[in-house]
């Protein structure tokens, strides 16, 4: 092949763009070569390559010194562009059933769409490019952003990227997909789509870049704010203890506390030559300044599902890989995300009480700001003798009837509130009708709902379009939706939500809606259900801690017990979604294994959580027949997953023992134990040899008071018949083999 380098010797004319000059030179060269060059590509480094018929010509742009200097400056300026990545998916179901109809990023908070807060924040911080990554309801988010933002942000590019796969179920999957698309070109800001913040970023970004020049191994700077433990705006699930190098702010160790009474710190911290600071007074802002290596690190480590996994992996592998994470403590500014109902309530109150200035309603909307933080938008009509006080926002064109009391609440636009209504600590979205004498306490009501006369709601979630019949009083923490729980996973387009159905009796004869089950059956877990009132599990545990310590000896330290509890809650949720949404076993096991890694769970504890979770999902209080049907259905649906976990004699023996223990503590449902064994045997999940070996061993428990329960389980006539049948079948098989 003949290679020719043609030096065009371009003399730059300041009046012409250099691209035009190069194009002119190329045209001249083409003419000289009799149009022999038929293929051209422009490369971003200033080289122009042409090839045809074995001829390769590289046109080198030669410019004067002045122009080269300016051009280099342009490249440096390009490198300084700051990108931001908004992950517009929460990857959890803490707002169910609402988020089965609309994504969390498009929920309303303070009469404003959640993702607008994040986008406005980044624009105010002069971020040049925003990437919004969408998974669930991606088209809905994309359409909203295109309509609301694309034409309004000339100085900021906003790209809405939709996941190309249905298997994107975590932040880690999202970053891996972003890495595959090659969207990251520089340091970037990572934040969720449900964030409210007014923290100034410019100085932090500069400091991060300055540190990276000195420490090439710095991959992430996480922002924290000082907030005392127990603060109402601090999310209990995210309480952490961390060890930091005092002079560099390098993160050495981090552990979620989650109500733990004991803290275990590695001895290696004491061997550190530098001064180490242990802190428990920091809350996450959910803002991370990331180097370009972060996305590839997620790609290289497929078990990283979230930022906690990433940070833990960096700390564990620091000696091998050398990567570092630093933290920055913010002394000014506000930043919180809406990751559960408690935080929705806390941030809403912070917004109304002006703790997030300039994020306040009277700047967002054209409204009247009155004393005691009362905000009234345009065309609000309030009748006489109403008590509107203490942190209230009422949206435009809303009417409020006589003698109605509203406090610490947000009311949307075009709502009709009747007379003598009481609304306390509640959030009511647009186009809602609440009729006379209703009492709404600590409840979230979505768009287009109707609450009839004399209805009482406490600590509940009422999803879109639901109607609660006259005189109905719902129990605390009720969840209502027009979508049946068993229809989860069916595309909404295929469901006619306005079609007349046989609605659940709980909503009344003139109501419409379906009751979503509460899988938390015992008081402890029920107390740990997220709610607007906050998580009361901590106080309950605190009040009874001394009695618990005296009455029982825990088999493991309190932090390990709590880890298992948190792990178990996540396993139950994953199993539930697996059944309802028909999720593939590989995806469920990936989620469970990620939780196992996060909470440092042993293999036997994993087996225990899966079996207990399966049984708990199947128990329907007060109905053994319904429980029987649910048990058979759940085992059938989860069979591929159960086969993955219980594929050895040891694991199968563990499964039988856990089930026996479960039914011994719930003897009124003990009749389901033989069904469980028979179904697991019938589906080839547990081998008959394992069941027979288990039955030959006498029942034993460390809890003496339950020994009689174990004995009764073993003496169940149905179980005895099943064991006899297995023995006879085993003997017949032995006889056939001997013949």
N, C-alpha and C positions, 0 to 999 in steps of 0.2 A: 504494500500500500504506500502510495506517495503522500507524504505529509508536507504541507506548505503553510508557513506562517506569514501572513501578510500584515505588515505594520502600516496602518493607514496614516499615521502621523497627523491625527486630527488637530487642527488649531481651533480652540474653543472660541466661539462667538457668544458673548454674553447675552446677545439678544435672542439667540436661538436655544431651545432645549437641547441638552446633549444627546437625548434620544433621537431627535430629528437629524442632528449632525451625523450620528452613526448610521441612521437609516439612509441618509444621502450617500455616505461613503460606501455602504453596502451595495447600493444601486449602481454606483460607478464600478465597483469590483465585479458585480454581476455582468455588467455590459462588457467589461474587459475579458471576462471568461466565457463570453457568448452564452450567458444564461445557463451555465453548466451546473450552478447550484440550485437545487430544487427543494431543499428541506431546510428549514431554519428554526432554531430554538433560542429563546432568550433566557440566559441564566442570571440568577440574582446577584452573582458576584461580578458582573460587568463584562463577562466573556460571552462572545457570540459564536456559536458553533454551527457550521454548515457542513453537510456531507452529501456526496452523490457520486456514483460510479467509481468507487474506490478513492475519491479525492476528498481529503479532509482539510478544511481551512479554518483556522482560528483567527478571528479578527480581534486584535487587541486594541482596546480603546486607550489612546494616549492623550492625556489632557495636561494642561499646564498645572503648575504647582498649586496655584491658588484654588483652582477648581477641585483638585484632588483633596485638598484640606477640607473644603466645605462639604464635599461628598462624604468623607469619613465622619464628619460631624453629624451628617444625616443618619449614617448607620448607627452611630452611638446613641443618637436620639431615639431611633427605632428600638434599640435594646432597652432603653429606659422606660418604654411604655409599660404601664402597670395593668395587668389583667386581673379580673376577679371571676371566680367560679361560684355561682349560686347553685346549690343542690336543692332542687325544688321537689324533694320527696323526703318524707320522714322515715320511711322503711319500718314503720310500726303502726299499730292500730289503736292507739290510745284515745283517738277521737271517734272510734266506731260507735254507732253505725253511720255517723255523718260522712266520714271519709270513704265510705263505699259509694257515695253519690257525687262527691266533689273532692278535689285534692286539698290537703291542708294548706298549701300555699295560697289558695283562693278563698280560704275562710275569712270571715269578717272579724275584725278587732277594732273597737272604737269607730265603728261604721266605715271602716276602710279595709281594703283587701290586703291581706298579710304581706304578700310578696312586694307590694308597692313600697312598704317601709324599707325593705332591703335594697331595692333598686334606687329609691330616692336617696338613701344614705350613701351608696357608692357614687352616685352622680355628684352629690354634695362634696364628697371627698376627692372629686376630680379624677376618678378612675376612667381611663380612656377606653377600655374594652371590657364588657361584661358577658360572660358565657353562662346562660341559664340552662342547666341540664335537667331534663324531665324524664321521668319514668312512668309512674302511674298517672293516668289522665293527661298524658303528655300533649295530646292535640288540644285539649281544653286550655291548658296553660299557654301553649304556643299561640293560640288564637287570641287569648286575652292580652298577652304581651304585644303581639303584632298590632292589635287595635289600640292599645293604651299607650305604648311607649315608642314604637319604631319611629314615628314621625316627630316625636318631641325631643329627641336627644341627638341633635346634630353633632355635638362635640364628643359624644360617647356612643360607641358601637355596641349594640346589644344583639347577641346571637342566641337564639333559642334552639338548643340541640336536643333532639328526641332520641331516647335509647333505641338502638337497633335490635335489641333482643328482649324477650319477655323474662329472661333469667336475671335481670338487674334487680337484685333484692337487698342491696346494701350500698353504703357509701363507697366501700372498697370496689364493688363492681362498677359503680359510676366512674370512679377515677381510672380504673383499668380501661374502660371504654373511651374516656377522654384521651388517655395516653395512646390508644390505638389510632385515634383520629388525628393525632399530632396537633392538638389545639393549643398546647401550652408552649409559649416561646420565651418566657422569662419568669421572674419571680411573680407569684400570683397570690391573691387573697382568697382564702377558702371560707365560705360561710353558708349556713342553711337558709332556706327560703322563708323561714318563719322567725327571722331575727328582727329585733328592734334595737337600734344602737345610735348613739351620737358621739362615739369615741373618735377623736382625731387620729388619722392614720398616717399622714405625710411624714411626720418625724419618726414614727415607728418603722416605716418602710425604709427610710434612709439609714436608720440605725441597724436594721437587719442586713442591709446590703453592705454597710461598713464592716459588720462582724463577719460576713461571708468572705470579704476580701482578705481578712486576717485568718479566719478559720474556714477553709474550703469545705470542711466536713459538716458545717451547720446546714441542716436540711429544713428546719422548721422553727418558727418563733410563735409560741402560743400566748395569747393575751388573757390575763386574768385581772379581776378587780377585787379589791379588798372588801370583804363582806363577812360579818360575824356569823358564826354557826347559829342556826335556828332562825335567822332572818326570814321574814315571810316571803321575800322575793328570791330566796335561795332554794334551788330545787334539791330536795333531800336525796334523790337518787344519784345526784352528781357530786355529793360531798366527797372531797378527796383530801388526803394527807400527802404532802410532797416534801422531798428533800432537795435543796437547791444549793449550788455553790454561791456563796454570798457575793463574791466579787464579779463573777461572770454571768450569773443567772442561768448557768447550765443546769438542766434538770438531771438529777441523779437517781431519783426514785419517786414513784407515785403509786398510791393505792386508794381505791374507793373505800370509804369508811362505812356508809350505809348502816348506820345505827350500831356499828361494832363498838364494844366496850373496851376491847383490847386491841393494841396495835403492835404488829410484829415488824421490826425494821431490820434489814440485813446488817450484819456486823461489818461488812465492807465499808459502810458509811463512816464508821469510826476510824478506819484506816486512811481516810482521805487526808492528804497533806493540807488541803485548804479548808477554810472555815465553812461549815455546812449549816444551813438554816432549815429547820423543820417547821412547816407552816400548815395550819388548818383553817386559816382565816381568808382563804382565797376561793372565789367562785369563778367558774369558766365564763368567758364572754362569748365563746363559740366562734371566735375570729382567729384564724391562723394565717400567718405570713409564710408561704411555702416557697422553697426553691424549686427550680424545674425538675430536680431529681425525685420529688415526692411521688408524682404519678408513675414513673417507671419502677419505683420501689414497691408500689402496690401491685404492679404487674408481675414483678419478680417474686412476690410473696402472696400467693393466692389465698392464704388463710387470713390475711388482713381484711377484716370486714368493716371496721370503723376506725376512727382516730385513736381510740384507746388501744386497739390491737397494734396499730402502727407505732405509737409511742412506746408501748411495752416491747415490741420487737426491736426498735432502735436501741433501747436501753440494754436489752439482753445481749444483743450482738455488737455492742459498741467496741469491745476489744478486738473483734474480728473485722467488722466493716468500718469502724471509726466514725460513723455518723453520730451527730449530736442534735439534741433538741434544747432550745432555750425558752425561757418564759419571760414575759414582760408584765410587770404589775402596774396597772393603771390607777393613778391616784385621782383622776378626774374622768367624768363621763359615765354613761350608762350603757349596758348591753345585756340583753336576755333573750332567750328564744322560747317559743311557745311549744314546749315538748310534752306537755300534758295539761289536763284541765286545771290543776292547781296553778301552774305557771300562766295559763290563760287568764285566770282570775287575778293573780298577783300583778302581771304586767298591765292589765287593763286598769287596775286601780292606780298603778304608778303613772300611767298615761293621763288619767283624769286628774290626779293630784299634782301634775306638772313636774314630776321628777325626771322626765325625759325631754325637757325643753331643749330645742325648739319643736320637738314632736308633741304638739298639744292640739286639741280639737279646734280652737279658735284661729289657728294658723292654717289648718287643713281646709276648714269649711268657713263659709260666711255665717257666723253664728253669734249669738249673744252670750257673753261670759258673765255670770253672776257670782255672788259670794257663795262660799262653801263649795266652790268648784262645780257649779251647775252650768251646763252648756245647752243652749236651745238653738237649733238650726232654724232656717226660714220656715215660715207658715206653720209653726207649731201652735196648736190651740189647746189651752189648759182651762178647764172649767173651775168654778169656785170651790173653795174649801179643800183644795188639793194640797198635799204636803210633799213638795219636791225638794229634797235636801241632801246635802252631803255626798258629793261625787256622783253626779248624774249627767248623762248625755242623752238628749232626745233628738232624733233625726227629723229631717224636713217633712212637712205635711202630715205629721202625726197628731192625733187628737187624744186627749186624756179627759175622761169623764169626771163627774163630781165626786168629791170626798175620797179621791184615790191617793194612796201613799206610795211614793217611789224613792228609794234610797240606795246608794252604792250600786247603781245599775246603768246599763247602756240599752237604749231603745232605738231601733232602726228607723228607717224612713217609711212613710205611708202606713203606719200602724194605727190600729183603732183600739184604744184602751177604754174599757167601760167604767162604770161608776163603782165606788167602794171597792176598788181592786187594791191589793197589796203586792208590791213587787220589791223584793229585798235581795241584794247581792246576786242579781240575775242579769242575763244577757239575751236580749230579744232582737232578732235580726229583722229584715225588711218584710213589709206586707203581712204582718201578723195581727190576728184579731184575738183580743182577750176580753171576754164578756164580764158582766157585772159579778161582783162578790168573789172573784177568783183570788186565790192566794198563790203567789209564785215566789219560792224561796230557793236561792242557790241553784238555779236551773238555767240551762242553755236551750233556747228555742230558736230553731232555724226558720228560714224564709217560708212564707205562705202557710203557716200553721194556724189552727183555730183552737182556742181554749174556751170552752163553753162556760156557762154560768156555774158559779159555786164549785169550781174545780180547785183542788189543792195539789200542788206539785212541790216536792222537796228534793233537792240535790239530784236532779234528773237531766237526761239528754233527750230532747224531742227533735227528731230529724225532720227534713223537708216535707211539707205538705201534710203532716199528721194532724188529726183532729181528735181532741179528747172530749168525750161526751159530758153532758150536764151532770153535775153533782159527783163526779168521780174523784176519789182521793187515791193517788198512786203511792205505793210504798217508796221509801227512799232509794235513790240510785237506780231508778227505773230508766230503761232505754227503749225508746219507741221509734219505729221507722216504717215507711211504706214498703220497704223491701223485707221479705221474709228471710230469716237467717239462713234457711236452706237454699235460698236463691243466690247466695254469695258466689261470685265467680261467673255468673251469667251476665253478659254485656247489658248495660242499662237500656240500650236501644231495643233490645229484644223483650224488655219488660214493659207492660202497660201499667204504670203506677196509678193511673186514674181509673182503671177498670174496677168495677164493683166486685169486692171479694168478701169472703167470710172472715172479717177481721177478728182479732182476739177480743175476748169478752172484757178484758181489763180496760179497754178504751171506751166502753159503754156502748149502748145500742145505737146511739147517734154519732158515734166516733168512728174513726178509721185509722188503722195502724196495727203493727205487729210488735209484740213484746219480745225483746231480745233477751235470751237466757243469761242468768248470772251463774257462771261456773264456779264462783267462789262459794263453797258450801259451808266452810267453818268460819267462826267469828274472826279468827286471826287474819285469814286471807281476805275476808270480806272487808275488814278494816283497812286493808292495804290496797283496796281498789282506788284508782285515781278519781278525784272529785274536785269540784270547785272549792269545796271547803278545805282542801288540803288532805294530806295523807296522815291519818290518825294512828297508823300502825306504831309509829315511834312512841307516842305518848302511852299507848296501851302497854307496850313492851316495858316502858320505863316504870309505869305504875306497878306492874306485877313482877318486876325483875327480882326483888328481894324474896318474894314468895317462891318464885321458880327456883332460885338458887337453893332455898332450904328444902323444897319438896323433891327435887330430882337432881341427879348428877348427869349433866350432859355428856354424851359420848365424845364430843369434840369441842374445841374452843368456840366462844360465841361468834367470832368472825367467820369460822368455817361453817357453823350452823346457818348464819345469815347468807353466806355464799350459796349454800345448797338451796335455801329457800328462794333466793332470787333466780337461781338456775332452774328450779322446779317450775316457777311461775312462767318463765320463758318457754320451757318445754311444753307445758300445757297449752300455751298460746299457739305454738308451732303445730302441735298435734291437731288442735281445733281447726286451724286454717288448712291443714292438710286434708282433713275430712271435708270441710265445707267447700273448699276451692279446688279439690282434687289435684293438689300439688304433687309433683313427682317426688318419689322417695329420696332421690339424690339431693334435691333442693332442701327437703326437710332435714335430712341428716347433716347437710352443710351448715344449716342454721344452728342445729343442736350442738354440733361439734365446735362451732365457733363460740357458743355460750359455755361449753365445757372448758375450752381454752381460757375464756375470759374469767371464769370463776374458780379455776383450778380444781375441777371436779374429778374424782377418781372413777375408774370403770364401774365398780359395783354401785356407786352413787348414780352413775348414768343409767344403769339398768333399772335401778329403783325409781328414778324420776320418770322414765318412759312408761313403765308398767303402772305406777300410781297415776300418772297423767291419763293413760288410756282408761283406767277404771273410773277415775273422777269424771271424765267427760261423759261416761256412760250412765252414771247414776242420776236418776231423776227422782227427787224426793217425793215420796207418797205414791209412787206408781212402779211396782216391781215389773209389770208387764212392759211398760214403756222402757224401763231400764234394760230389760232383757233384749228388746228389739234394738235399742241403741248400742248395746254391747256387741251384738252380732254384726251390726252394720259397721261399727268402728274397727273391729278386728279385721273385717273383710277389706275395708278401705285402706287400712294401714299395714296390711300384710307385707307388701314389699319392704317397708321400713323395718318391721319387726324381724323379717328374715335377715336383714343386714346386721342387726344388733345381736340377735339370739341364734347364733349359728354354731354354738358349741354346747356340750353337755353342761359345763360349768355355768354358762350364761343362762341356759334354760332352767337349770336348778334355781338360779338366783331369781328368775322371773316367777316361778311357782311360789317360792318362799315369800317374795314381796306381796304377791296377790293374797296369799294366806294371811299374812300380817294385816293387810288392808281390810279384808273382810272380818277378821277377828275384832277389829276396832269398830266395825260397822255391822254388827251381827244381824240387824234387821234386814240387811241386804245379803246375808250369807248364802241364801238360796241361789245367788248368781255365781257362786264360786265353782260349782260343778259345770255350769254352762261355760264359764271362762276356760276351764281346763279342756272341756270337750271341743270347744271351737278352736282353741289353739292347737289341739292335737289334729283336728279335722283339716286344718289349713296347713299342716306340716310345719308348724312353727316350733312346737315342742314335741319331742319324741316320746313314745310310750314308755321306753326304758327309763327315761328321766322321771316321768310321773310315778311309775311303780317304785323306783328307788326312793323318791321323796316320801311316798306313802308308808314305806316300811320303817322310816325313821319316826320315832315318837315325837309328837309336837312339843316344842320347847320355846319359852319366851322368858326374857329377863324380867318382864313385868308380871309379877305373881298374880295380880288381879285379873289378868287376861287369860290365864291358863285354862279356865273353864270354857272360855269362848273358843279357844283353839280345839279343845276336845269336842265341843259341839259341832264345829265345822267338819272334823274328821268323821263324825258319826252321822252326818247328813245322809239320809237314805239314797238320794239321787247320786251322791258322790260314791257311796259304797257300791251301788249297782254299776257305776261307770268303771270303778277300779276292778270289780269282779269280771266285767266284760273284757277289760284290757288283759287281765290275767289269763282268761280262757283263750283269748285270741293269741296271746303269746305262747301258751301251751300247744295250741293247734299248729302254730308255725314251727315249734320245736319238733312236734311229731312228724310233720311233713318233711322236715330236713333229715330226721333220722331214717325215715322210710326211703 
